[in-house]
Amino acid sequence: MLEIELKVRVPYLEKVRGCLFAKNATFEGEIRERDVYFNAPHRDFARTDEALRLRYHGNSVTLTYKGPKLKEYQFKARTELNTKVDLGDVMEDILGSMGFVRVAEVRKDREYFHYKGALVSLDRVEGLGSFVEIEVAGNEGEPDPHKKIERLAEELGVEGKPLLESYLELLLSKR
């Protein structure tokens, strides 16, 4: 699946949250997420712009591969492949046994909303601050996902410079 998203650092989430509720967005809930990132033994994901992540969210765990960012898109766009994992600690052991190295951990509180065919996330990321993400799938027949994201951002009052870096990259740049 191709994921296209706008990520913006915001001083406060209340304004956007209020707009989402006022516009009858569907609130899916708030959850604490812990993302554990790994590097491969056969290539450096920092150099190839890839990511391998194990996400702990609620009672579930998801293993995600993210391909390199695609340069032809205005916002952050990349291939994303996900699969559920029964036991996260066992998956971490499997990856370690195969030579994958744990790189970092990102912790965040995230509120999920669905609005006009997009997933809107309000994030409070430990060590980084508050962010809004507006995400659409690039392969679901949307003729111009950038315009849709821009339109939704304007409707919700999301302002700021689009960030192309992942939370992992932002966190590692602070070290």
Protein Blocks (a to p, Z undefined) as FASTA:
>chain_A
ZZdddddddfbfklmmmmmmmnopacebdcdddddddddfkbcfklnopacddddehjbc
cddddddddfkbmbdcddddddddfblmlmmmmmmmnopacfbdcddddddddeehiacd
ddddehibpcddddddfkgopablmlmmmmmmmmnopacdddfbdfklmmmmmZZ
